[in-house]
Amino acid sequence: MVRTASLCTLLLLALLPLRLPVWAQPNNAPPGTVCVTPTFWCRAVRPGPPGAPCACQASNGWVQGVLR
């Protein structure tokens, strides 16, 4: 029983670093103020028209995205 619980815990811990698609975005943000990358989103440094290129600061540098 303890071994099964330990294996389940290790499996859950192994899955934590997975990056899921970006679904949760601020609904009340005006168009062109949110930059969406493949793995996360951020407030646009420079707002612009939706669909324009943008970038978000990440721990390993800037990540390219698209304004929404």
C-alpha positions, 0 to 999 in steps of 0.5 A, spaced: 500 500 500 505 504 501 509 503 495 503 504 491 502 511 494 509 512 493 509 511 486 503 515 485 506 521 488 512 520 484 508 520 478 504 526 479 511 530 481 514 528 474 508 531 471 508 537 474 513 541 470 509 539 463 506 546 460 499 545 458 496 550 452 494 557 454 487 557 455 486 561 461 486 569 459 484 575 462 477 576 459 476 583 461 483 585 457 482 590 451 484 587 444 491 587 443 494 588 450 495 580 451 501 577 448 500 569 447 506 565 446 505 557 445 506 556 453 504 562 457 501 569 456 503 576 459 501 583 458 503 586 452 509 591 453 507 595 447 499 594 445 498 593 438 493 590 433 491 583 434 495 578 430 501 583 431 508 579 433 510 580 441 514 577 446 514 575 453 519 575 458 521 568 461 526 566 465 531 564 460 529 570 455 524 573 451 519 568 448 515 570 441 508 570 441 502 574 438 497 579 440 490 577 442 
